[in-house]
Amino acid sequence: MTIQRVRLSVLSSSSAGNSTVLEVAGTPRPRLVLIDAGLSPRATRTHLASLGASDRDLAAVVLTHLDRDHFNAGWLRYLRRGVPIWLHRSH
């Protein structure tokens, strides 16, 4: 059984934007899952850098729902191809 290191960090939790990152340790770089993307890509990069992480390591985005404070539309232009966005079909 392989045990991987994980870290959950709340980047922001407010009406101005909600965003949390799940970091799964890996080699050579960690993989990041962004849970809600309520902050702009720029603000998210700043928060990730303070954690020693990079937005280049985003493996997926999980959205709990599509309210403005949980999804910033700037992500539609910013995310590179191949990064899945997961959202329940009822949203």
C-alpha positions as CSV (number, residue, x, y, z in Angstrom):
1,M,0.0,0.0,0.0
2,T,1.4,3.4,-1.0
3,I,0.6,6.3,1.2
4,Q,0.7,9.7,-0.4
5,R,1.0,13.0,1.4
6,V,-1.9,15.4,0.9
7,R,-2.5,18.9,2.1
8,L,-5.8,20.9,2.1
9,S,-5.4,24.7,2.1
10,V,-8.2,27.2,2.1
11,L,-7.1,30.0,-0.2
12,S,-10.2,32.2,0.4
13,S,-13.6,31.8,2.1
14,S,-15.8,34.9,1.7
15,S,-18.4,36.5,-0.5
16,A,-15.4,38.0,-2.5
17,G,-14.4,34.4,-3.5
18,N,-14.2,30.9,-2.3
19,S,-11.3,28.6,-3.2
20,T,-9.6,25.7,-1.6
21,V,-6.7,23.6,-3.0
22,L,-6.0,19.9,-2.4
23,E,-2.4,19.1,-3.0
24,V,-1.3,15.5,-3.6
25,A,2.4,15.0,-3.3
26,G,4.0,13.5,-6.3
27,T,7.2,13.2,-8.3
28,P,8.7,15.3,-9.7
29,R,5.9,17.8,-8.8
30,P,2.7,17.8,-6.7
31,R,-0.7,17.6,-8.4
32,L,-3.3,20.2,-7.4
33,V,-7.1,20.0,-7.4
34,L,-8.8,23.4,-7.1
35,I,-12.1,23.1,-5.2
36,D,-14.1,26.1,-6.3
37,A,-12.5,28.8,-8.4
38,G,-14.1,32.0,-6.9
39,L,-10.8,33.9,-7.0
40,S,-9.4,35.3,-10.2
41,P,-6.5,33.3,-11.8
42,R,-4.1,36.0,-10.8
43,A,-5.2,36.0,-7.1
44,T,-5.1,32.2,-7.1
45,R,-1.5,32.2,-8.4
46,T,-0.5,34.6,-5.6
47,H,-2.1,32.3,-2.9
48,L,-0.6,29.2,-4.4
49,A,2.9,30.8,-4.6
50,S,2.6,31.6,-0.9
51,L,2.2,27.8,-0.3
52,G,5.1,27.0,-2.5
53,A,2.8,25.6,-5.3
54,S,2.2,26.7,-8.9
55,D,-0.9,26.9,-11.0
56,R,1.0,24.9,-13.6
57,D,0.4,21.9,-11.3
58,L,-3.4,22.1,-11.6
59,A,-4.7,18.7,-12.5
60,A,-8.4,19.4,-12.1
61,V,-11.0,21.9,-10.9
62,V,-14.0,20.8,-8.9
63,L,-16.9,23.3,-8.6
64,T,-19.5,22.9,-5.9
65,H,-21.9,25.2,-7.7
66,L,-21.8,28.2,-10.1
67,D,-22.4,31.2,-7.9
68,R,-20.1,34.1,-8.7
69,D,-18.2,33.7,-5.4
70,H,-17.4,30.0,-6.3
71,F,-16.5,30.4,-10.0
72,N,-14.7,33.4,-11.5
73,A,-15.4,33.4,-15.3
74,G,-11.7,34.4,-15.9
75,W,-10.9,30.7,-15.5
76,L,-12.6,29.9,-18.8
77,R,-9.9,31.7,-20.7
78,Y,-7.1,30.8,-18.3
79,L,-7.2,27.0,-17.9
80,R,-5.0,25.1,-20.3
81,R,-6.5,22.4,-22.4
82,G,-6.8,19.0,-20.8
83,V,-7.5,20.3,-17.3
84,P,-11.0,18.9,-16.5
85,I,-13.6,21.0,-14.7
86,W,-16.0,18.8,-12.7
87,L,-19.5,20.0,-11.8
88,H,-22.6,18.0,-10.9
89,R,-25.1,17.9,-13.8
90,S,-27.8,19.6,-11.7
91,H,-25.7,22.8,-11.7
